[in-house]
């Protein structure tokens, strides 16, 4: 168990005392785009702190190239590409279950950022920590992973999904196709919980591509399920524009409809999808897939705004 997993609720609040107060409880509503404006929201950015004394890493962290993945770098990419809002996804390969950097950064930059934490389903303190993150840190989602049992449909996961449903936040599911049935079971028991399938069960070019796509398409039958279309450059065997996965992506969009699809950059692209740049990843959706204006508006912004950036 990591140092942070063992932290008590009292110590957690003590180390984060600066965020507790009326200001942390303020809800924000982010405006929709005008009819002639393309609202772009990046739903998948991993951020890396530069102060590793305040925010220590795990042993042997998976590091981006020097100067990449920082908050300043993210802001530059957003500004250069017309991206207005972003969801910061806990960087588990750098911090594991210590969400403090993601949470602090989301709180301090709430004018354009919402946080998505990752909590240990086997840690009994995780449900209470989730409540604190949502209440005080501008966290609007939780990334869900299988428990130590290897199961997604596990009592520890179930507890976290129940709390997320009560809080009205989004669950991002990170898993492969072998957990499709468990996603269906959990989603069926939590009908009011909005669910996003991260990376579309990791669709990738290869012998299992069509099987994975079939499983993703089957999940569209769940009315509360959405998909994050981040897999094209990570799963492609080709260079930009990664055409070998365009058809798969369009099949997923057709099954879910654009109103249940979101885009994410995989920031920092230099680490997570080095065959394309941030601008190229976005251009796949603005130009290369052949999406019409209404499809682009939904996938690139409006669906994400409803999930993470609008009050219910």
C-alpha positions as a LaTeX table, in Angstrom:
\begin{tabular}{lrrr}
\hline
Residue & $x$ (\AA) & $y$ (\AA) & $z$ (\AA) \\
\hline
Unk1 & 0.00 & 0.00 & 0.00 \\
Unk2 & 1.34 & 3.41 & $-0.95$ \\
Unk3 & 1.84 & 6.24 & 1.51 \\
Unk4 & $-1.14$ & 8.11 & 0.11 \\
Unk5 & $-3.44$ & 5.08 & 0.23 \\
Unk6 & $-2.79$ & 4.89 & 3.96 \\
Unk7 & $-3.66$ & 8.53 & 4.61 \\
Unk8 & $-6.53$ & 9.15 & 6.99 \\
Unk9 & $-9.41$ & 11.45 & 6.18 \\
Unk10 & $-8.18$ & 13.87 & 8.87 \\
Unk11 & $-4.63$ & 13.98 & 7.48 \\
Unk12 & $-5.93$ & 14.38 & 3.94 \\
Unk13 & $-7.97$ & 17.39 & 4.96 \\
Unk14 & $-5.05$ & 18.81 & 6.93 \\
Unk15 & $-2.65$ & 18.60 & 3.98 \\
Unk16 & $-5.28$ & 20.16 & 1.71 \\
Unk17 & $-6.66$ & 22.73 & 4.17 \\
Unk18 & $-6.24$ & 25.58 & 1.73 \\
Unk19 & $-9.06$ & 24.28 & $-0.44$ \\
Unk20 & $-11.69$ & 23.87 & 2.24 \\
Unk21 & $-14.12$ & 26.76 & 2.36 \\
Unk22 & $-17.03$ & 28.36 & 0.65 \\
Unk23 & $-15.14$ & 29.07 & $-2.54$ \\
Unk24 & $-14.52$ & 25.36 & $-3.10$ \\
Unk25 & $-18.25$ & 24.66 & $-3.11$ \\
Unk26 & $-19.04$ & 27.03 & $-5.97$ \\
Unk27 & $-20.58$ & 25.27 & $-8.97$ \\
Unk28 & $-19.79$ & 26.50 & $-12.44$ \\
Unk29 & $-21.85$ & 26.27 & $-15.58$ \\
Unk30 & $-19.90$ & 26.45 & $-18.82$ \\
Unk31 & $-21.67$ & 28.05 & $-21.78$ \\
Unk32 & $-22.59$ & 26.19 & $-24.90$ \\
Unk33 & $-21.08$ & 27.30 & $-28.18$ \\
Unk34 & $-22.91$ & 29.68 & $-30.46$ \\
Unk35 & $-24.49$ & 28.19 & $-33.57$ \\
Unk36 & $-21.56$ & 29.22 & $-35.77$ \\
Unk37 & $-18.83$ & 28.36 & $-33.26$ \\
Unk38 & $-17.07$ & 25.03 & $-32.75$ \\
Unk39 & $-16.67$ & 24.39 & $-29.04$ \\
Unk40 & $-13.69$ & 22.08 & $-28.51$ \\
Unk41 & $-13.16$ & 20.22 & $-25.25$ \\
Unk42 & $-10.20$ & 17.92 & $-24.74$ \\
Unk43 & $-11.48$ & 15.00 & $-22.64$ \\
Unk44 & $-8.19$ & 13.20 & $-22.16$ \\
Unk45 & $-5.12$ & 15.05 & $-20.91$ \\
Unk46 & $-2.58$ & 13.62 & $-18.48$ \\
Unk47 & $-0.69$ & 16.31 & $-16.58$ \\
Unk48 & 2.68 & 16.06 & $-14.84$ \\
Unk49 & 3.80 & 18.25 & $-11.97$ \\
Unk50 & 7.22 & 19.86 & $-11.99$ \\
Unk51 & 7.61 & 19.88 & $-8.19$ \\
Unk52 & 8.36 & 16.26 & $-7.32$ \\
Unk53 & 8.99 & 17.12 & $-3.69$ \\
Unk54 & 5.44 & 18.36 & $-3.19$ \\
Unk55 & 4.01 & 15.75 & $-5.55$ \\
Unk56 & 6.29 & 12.68 & $-5.39$ \\
Unk57 & 6.11 & 10.10 & $-8.15$ \\
Unk58 & 5.87 & 6.34 & $-7.96$ \\
Unk59 & 9.02 & 4.27 & $-8.38$ \\
Unk60 & 10.09 & 4.17 & $-12.03$ \\
Unk61 & 7.43 & 6.54 & $-13.36$ \\
Unk62 & 6.60 & 6.60 & $-17.07$ \\
Unk63 & 7.94 & 10.02 & $-17.99$ \\
Unk64 & 7.18 & 12.32 & $-20.92$ \\
Unk65 & 10.08 & 14.01 & $-22.72$ \\
Unk66 & 11.60 & 16.97 & $-20.88$ \\
Unk67 & 9.31 & 19.99 & $-20.83$ \\
Unk68 & 6.29 & 18.04 & $-22.10$ \\
Unk69 & 3.13 & 17.20 & $-20.18$ \\
Unk70 & 3.28 & 20.20 & $-17.87$ \\
Unk71 & 0.37 & 22.53 & $-17.24$ \\
Unk72 & 2.14 & 25.27 & $-19.20$ \\
Unk73 & 2.60 & 22.90 & $-22.14$ \\
Unk74 & $-1.09$ & 21.95 & $-22.03$ \\
Unk75 & $-2.15$ & 25.58 & $-22.03$ \\
Unk76 & 0.01 & 26.25 & $-25.09$ \\
Unk77 & $-1.52$ & 23.34 & $-26.98$ \\
Unk78 & $-5.03$ & 24.39 & $-26.05$ \\
Unk79 & $-4.48$ & 27.99 & $-27.11$ \\
Unk80 & $-2.80$ & 27.03 & $-30.38$ \\
Unk81 & $-5.65$ & 24.69 & $-31.33$ \\
Unk82 & $-8.71$ & 26.56 & $-30.11$ \\
Unk83 & $-9.47$ & 24.18 & $-27.25$ \\
Unk84 & $-11.53$ & 25.90 & $-24.53$ \\
Unk85 & $-11.85$ & 23.28 & $-21.78$ \\
Unk86 & $-10.09$ & 20.09 & $-20.70$ \\
Unk87 & $-10.57$ & 17.16 & $-18.37$ \\
Unk88 & $-7.37$ & 16.24 & $-16.52$ \\
Unk89 & $-7.17$ & 12.46 & $-16.19$ \\
Unk90 & $-5.20$ & 11.18 & $-13.20$ \\
Unk91 & $-1.74$ & 10.11 & $-14.41$ \\
Unk92 & $-1.56$ & 6.69 & $-12.77$ \\
Unk93 & 1.70 & 5.77 & $-14.48$ \\
Unk94 & 3.29 & 8.72 & $-12.68$ \\
Unk95 & 1.37 & 9.07 & $-9.40$ \\
Unk96 & $-0.68$ & 5.85 & $-9.18$ \\
Unk97 & $-3.49$ & 6.53 & $-6.64$ \\
Unk98 & $-2.03$ & 9.76 & $-5.27$ \\
Unk99 & $-4.43$ & 12.21 & $-6.94$ \\
Unk100 & $-3.21$ & 15.37 & $-5.25$ \\
Unk101 & $-1.59$ & 16.98 & $-8.28$ \\
Unk102 & $-4.59$ & 16.32 & $-10.52$ \\
Unk103 & $-6.98$ & 17.53 & $-7.83$ \\
Unk104 & $-5.03$ & 20.64 & $-6.87$ \\
Unk105 & $-4.55$ & 21.63 & $-10.50$ \\
Unk106 & $-8.23$ & 21.11 & $-11.32$ \\
Unk107 & $-9.24$ & 23.22 & $-8.34$ \\
Unk108 & $-6.81$ & 26.02 & $-9.18$ \\
Unk109 & $-7.75$ & 26.11 & $-12.88$ \\
Unk110 & $-11.47$ & 25.52 & $-12.69$ \\
Unk111 & $-12.14$ & 28.21 & $-15.28$ \\
Unk112 & $-11.05$ & 25.73 & $-17.99$ \\
Unk113 & $-10.35$ & 22.39 & $-16.31$ \\
Unk114 & $-12.24$ & 19.60 & $-14.54$ \\
Unk115 & $-10.52$ & 16.71 & $-12.77$ \\
Unk116 & $-10.95$ & 12.96 & $-13.16$ \\
Unk117 & $-9.34$ & 10.97 & $-10.35$ \\
Unk118 & $-8.39$ & 7.30 & $-10.11$ \\
Unk119 & $-9.06$ & 5.59 & $-6.79$ \\
Unk120 & $-8.09$ & 2.18 & $-5.48$ \\
Unk121 & $-11.23$ & $-0.01$ & $-5.38$ \\
Unk122 & $-9.59$ & $-2.18$ & $-2.71$ \\
Unk123 & $-9.00$ & 0.77 & $-0.36$ \\
Unk124 & $-11.90$ & 1.23 & 2.07 \\
Unk125 & $-11.14$ & 4.97 & 2.27 \\
Unk126 & $-11.65$ & 5.51 & $-1.45$ \\
Unk127 & $-15.41$ & 6.27 & $-1.36$ \\
Unk128 & $-14.88$ & 8.97 & 1.26 \\
Unk129 & $-11.92$ & 10.42 & $-0.65$ \\
Unk130 & $-14.08$ & 10.61 & $-3.77$ \\
Unk131 & $-16.65$ & 12.69 & $-1.90$ \\
Unk132 & $-13.93$ & 15.09 & $-0.73$ \\
Unk133 & $-12.44$ & 15.43 & $-4.21$ \\
Unk134 & $-15.83$ & 16.23 & $-5.71$ \\
Unk135 & $-16.80$ & 18.65 & $-2.97$ \\
Unk136 & $-13.56$ & 20.58 & $-2.68$ \\
Unk137 & $-11.38$ & 20.06 & $-5.75$ \\
Unk138 & $-13.54$ & 20.54 & $-8.86$ \\
Unk139 & $-13.37$ & 16.82 & $-9.62$ \\
Unk140 & $-16.17$ & 15.80 & $-11.97$ \\
Unk141 & $-15.29$ & 12.23 & $-12.76$ \\
Unk142 & $-13.57$ & 9.04 & $-11.61$ \\
Unk143 & $-11.63$ & 6.59 & $-13.71$ \\
Unk144 & $-12.69$ & 3.06 & $-12.81$ \\
Unk145 & $-10.33$ & 0.10 & $-13.02$ \\
Unk146 & $-10.66$ & $-3.57$ & $-12.01$ \\
Unk147 & $-9.97$ & $-4.52$ & $-8.40$ \\
Unk148 & $-7.14$ & $-6.77$ & $-7.24$ \\
Unk149 & $-9.51$ & $-9.68$ & $-7.81$ \\
Unk150 & $-9.13$ & $-8.98$ & $-11.53$ \\
Unk151 & $-12.83$ & $-8.21$ & $-11.73$ \\
Unk152 & $-14.48$ & $-4.96$ & $-12.65$ \\
Unk153 & $-17.76$ & $-6.17$ & $-11.17$ \\
Unk154 & $-16.22$ & $-6.31$ & $-7.70$ \\
Unk155 & $-17.65$ & $-5.07$ & $-4.36$ \\
Unk156 & $-14.98$ & $-2.35$ & $-4.14$ \\
Unk157 & $-15.77$ & $-1.09$ & $-7.61$ \\
Unk158 & $-19.48$ & $-1.30$ & $-6.86$ \\
Unk159 & $-19.07$ & 0.96 & $-3.82$ \\
Unk160 & $-17.29$ & 3.60 & $-5.87$ \\
Unk161 & $-19.87$ & 3.48 & $-8.65$ \\
Unk162 & $-22.64$ & 3.90 & $-6.08$ \\
Unk163 & $-20.96$ & 6.99 & $-4.60$ \\
Unk164 & $-20.33$ & 8.43 & $-8.06$ \\
Unk165 & $-23.99$ & 7.93 & $-8.91$ \\
Unk166 & $-25.04$ & 9.72 & $-5.73$ \\
Unk167 & $-22.66$ & 12.60 & $-6.47$ \\
Unk168 & $-23.83$ & 12.95 & $-10.06$ \\
Unk169 & $-20.34$ & 12.65 & $-11.56$ \\
Unk170 & $-19.10$ & 10.59 & $-14.52$ \\
Unk171 & $-17.41$ & 7.20 & $-14.38$ \\
Unk172 & $-14.65$ & 6.63 & $-16.95$ \\
Unk173 & $-14.11$ & 2.90 & $-17.44$ \\
Unk174 & $-10.58$ & 1.81 & $-18.34$ \\
Unk175 & $-10.53$ & $-1.84$ & $-19.34$ \\
Unk176 & $-10.32$ & $-4.25$ & $-22.27$ \\
Unk177 & $-13.02$ & $-6.22$ & $-24.07$ \\
Unk178 & $-12.80$ & $-9.15$ & $-21.66$ \\
Unk179 & $-14.73$ & $-7.01$ & $-19.13$ \\
Unk180 & $-17.57$ & $-6.11$ & $-21.47$ \\
Unk181 & $-20.09$ & $-8.28$ & $-19.61$ \\
Unk182 & $-19.11$ & $-6.74$ & $-16.28$ \\
Unk183 & $-19.54$ & $-3.23$ & $-17.69$ \\
Unk184 & $-23.04$ & $-4.23$ & $-18.82$ \\
Unk185 & $-23.90$ & $-5.64$ & $-15.38$ \\
Unk186 & $-22.61$ & $-2.62$ & $-13.47$ \\
Unk187 & $-24.22$ & $-0.14$ & $-15.86$ \\
Unk188 & $-27.52$ & $-1.95$ & $-15.56$ \\
Unk189 & $-27.47$ & $-1.63$ & $-11.77$ \\
Unk190 & $-26.54$ & 2.06 & $-11.96$ \\
Unk191 & $-28.95$ & 3.36 & $-14.54$ \\
Unk192 & $-28.57$ & 6.99 & $-13.45$ \\
Unk193 & $-24.77$ & 6.93 & $-13.65$ \\
Unk194 & $-23.19$ & 8.42 & $-16.77$ \\
Unk195 & $-20.44$ & 6.12 & $-18.03$ \\
Unk196 & $-17.65$ & 6.78 & $-20.53$ \\
Unk197 & $-15.68$ & 3.90 & $-22.07$ \\
Unk198 & $-12.09$ & 5.14 & $-22.16$ \\
Unk199 & $-10.24$ & 4.42 & $-25.41$ \\
Unk200 & $-13.17$ & 2.30 & $-26.67$ \\
Unk201 & $-11.82$ & $-0.88$ & $-25.00$ \\
Unk202 & $-8.47$ & $-0.12$ & $-26.64$ \\
Unk203 & $-9.39$ & $-0.67$ & $-30.27$ \\
Unk204 & $-6.22$ & $-1.33$ & $-32.25$ \\
Unk205 & $-5.23$ & $-2.58$ & $-35.68$ \\
Unk206 & $-4.59$ & $-6.31$ & $-35.61$ \\
Unk207 & $-6.36$ & $-9.66$ & $-35.61$ \\
Unk208 & $-8.73$ & $-8.67$ & $-32.78$ \\
Unk209 & $-9.71$ & $-5.27$ & $-34.14$ \\
Unk210 & $-13.14$ & $-6.27$ & $-35.43$ \\
Unk211 & $-13.91$ & $-8.26$ & $-32.29$ \\
Unk212 & $-13.13$ & $-5.26$ & $-30.11$ \\
Unk213 & $-15.21$ & $-2.98$ & $-32.31$ \\
Unk214 & $-18.11$ & $-5.45$ & $-32.09$ \\
Unk215 & $-17.92$ & $-5.38$ & $-28.29$ \\
Unk216 & $-17.78$ & $-1.59$ & $-28.22$ \\
Unk217 & $-20.77$ & $-1.35$ & $-30.55$ \\
Unk218 & $-22.69$ & $-3.77$ & $-28.32$ \\
Unk219 & $-22.19$ & $-1.42$ & $-25.37$ \\
Unk220 & $-24.14$ & 1.24 & $-27.25$ \\
Unk221 & $-27.27$ & $-0.62$ & $-26.11$ \\
Unk222 & $-26.62$ & 0.81 & $-22.65$ \\
Unk223 & $-28.48$ & 4.14 & $-22.61$ \\
Unk224 & $-26.11$ & 5.63 & $-20.01$ \\
Unk225 & $-22.89$ & 4.66 & $-21.86$ \\
Unk226 & $-20.68$ & 7.00 & $-23.86$ \\
Unk227 & $-17.36$ & 6.46 & $-25.66$ \\
Unk228 & $-14.10$ & 8.38 & $-25.75$ \\
Unk229 & $-12.66$ & 8.39 & $-29.26$ \\
Unk230 & $-8.98$ & 8.51 & $-28.40$ \\
Unk231 & $-7.82$ & 5.25 & $-29.92$ \\
Unk232 & $-7.05$ & 6.17 & $-33.53$ \\
Unk233 & $-3.38$ & 7.26 & $-33.15$ \\
Unk234 & $-2.66$ & 4.90 & $-30.25$ \\
Unk235 & $-4.04$ & 1.83 & $-32.01$ \\
Unk236 & $-3.08$ & 2.59 & $-35.61$ \\
Unk237 & $-0.27$ & 0.85 & $-37.44$ \\
Unk238 & 0.08 & 3.83 & $-39.78$ \\
Unk239 & 1.37 & 7.36 & $-39.63$ \\
Unk240 & $-0.96$ & 10.38 & $-39.68$ \\
Unk241 & $-3.83$ & 10.41 & $-40.56$ \\
Unk242 & $-3.97$ & 6.79 & $-39.33$ \\
Unk243 & $-6.54$ & 5.73 & $-41.93$ \\
Unk244 & $-6.53$ & 2.06 & $-40.90$ \\
Unk245 & $-8.80$ & 2.91 & $-37.95$ \\
Unk246 & $-11.11$ & 5.48 & $-39.54$ \\
Unk247 & $-13.75$ & 2.91 & $-40.47$ \\
Unk248 & $-13.71$ & 1.46 & $-36.94$ \\
Unk249 & $-14.17$ & 4.91 & $-35.47$ \\
Unk250 & $-17.05$ & 5.72 & $-37.79$ \\
Unk251 & $-18.76$ & 2.44 & $-36.85$ \\
Unk252 & $-18.54$ & 3.38 & $-33.19$ \\
Unk253 & $-19.88$ & 6.87 & $-33.86$ \\
Unk254 & $-22.77$ & 5.44 & $-35.86$ \\
Unk255 & $-23.66$ & 3.02 & $-33.04$ \\
Unk256 & $-23.51$ & 5.51 & $-30.19$ \\
Unk257 & $-24.48$ & 8.63 & $-32.20$ \\
Unk258 & $-22.34$ & 11.76 & $-31.87$ \\
Unk259 & $-24.38$ & 12.76 & $-28.81$ \\
Unk260 & $-22.68$ & 9.97 & $-26.86$ \\
Unk261 & $-19.15$ & 10.41 & $-28.23$ \\
Unk262 & $-16.31$ & 12.63 & $-27.02$ \\
Unk263 & $-12.81$ & 13.44 & $-28.25$ \\
Unk264 & $-9.58$ & 13.46 & $-26.27$ \\
Unk265 & $-6.03$ & 14.32 & $-27.29$ \\
Unk266 & $-4.01$ & 11.75 & $-25.30$ \\
Unk267 & $-1.92$ & 14.71 & $-24.09$ \\
Unk268 & 1.03 & 14.76 & $-23.99$ \\
Unk269 & 1.01 & 13.27 & $-27.47$ \\
Unk270 & 4.83 & 13.14 & $-27.41$ \\
Unk271 & 4.50 & 10.31 & $-24.86$ \\
Unk272 & 1.18 & 8.59 & $-25.53$ \\
Unk273 & 0.80 & 8.81 & $-29.32$ \\
Unk274 & 4.10 & 10.12 & $-30.72$ \\
Unk275 & 3.19 & 9.36 & $-34.33$ \\
Unk276 & 0.84 & 12.36 & $-34.32$ \\
Unk277 & 0.98 & 15.84 & $-32.82$ \\
Unk278 & $-1.76$ & 17.41 & $-30.72$ \\
Unk279 & $-2.87$ & 19.44 & $-33.75$ \\
Unk280 & $-2.90$ & 16.37 & $-36.00$ \\
Unk281 & $-4.94$ & 14.34 & $-33.51$ \\
Unk282 & $-7.55$ & 17.06 & $-33.52$ \\
Unk283 & $-7.38$ & 17.43 & $-37.31$ \\
Unk284 & $-8.32$ & 13.75 & $-37.73$ \\
Unk285 & $-11.72$ & 14.74 & $-36.33$ \\
Unk286 & $-12.06$ & 18.19 & $-37.86$ \\
Unk287 & $-10.97$ & 17.15 & $-41.37$ \\
Unk288 & $-9.93$ & 13.55 & $-42.01$ \\
Unk289 & $-12.94$ & 11.51 & $-40.85$ \\
Unk290 & $-15.39$ & 13.38 & $-43.03$ \\
Unk291 & $-17.70$ & 14.34 & $-40.17$ \\
Unk292 & $-20.37$ & 16.95 & $-40.87$ \\
Unk293 & $-20.73$ & 20.14 & $-38.86$ \\
Unk294 & $-23.30$ & 18.80 & $-36.41$ \\
Unk295 & $-21.31$ & 15.63 & $-35.78$ \\
Unk296 & $-18.18$ & 17.66 & $-35.07$ \\
Unk297 & $-20.04$ & 19.99 & $-32.71$ \\
Unk298 & $-21.30$ & 17.07 & $-30.64$ \\
Unk299 & $-18.13$ & 14.97 & $-30.60$ \\
Unk300 & $-15.64$ & 17.78 & $-30.12$ \\
Unk301 & $-17.50$ & 19.76 & $-27.50$ \\
Unk302 & $-21.19$ & 19.64 & $-26.75$ \\
Unk303 & $-21.33$ & 16.05 & $-25.45$ \\
Unk304 & $-18.36$ & 16.70 & $-23.18$ \\
Unk305 & $-19.86$ & 19.95 & $-21.96$ \\
Unk306 & $-22.98$ & 18.11 & $-20.82$ \\
Unk307 & $-20.95$ & 15.38 & $-19.11$ \\
Unk308 & $-18.31$ & 17.38 & $-17.23$ \\
Unk309 & $-18.91$ & 21.10 & $-17.60$ \\
Unk310 & $-22.64$ & 21.77 & $-17.14$ \\
Unk311 & $-24.71$ & 21.72 & $-13.98$ \\
Unk312 & $-27.58$ & 19.31 & $-14.02$ \\
\hline
\end{tabular}
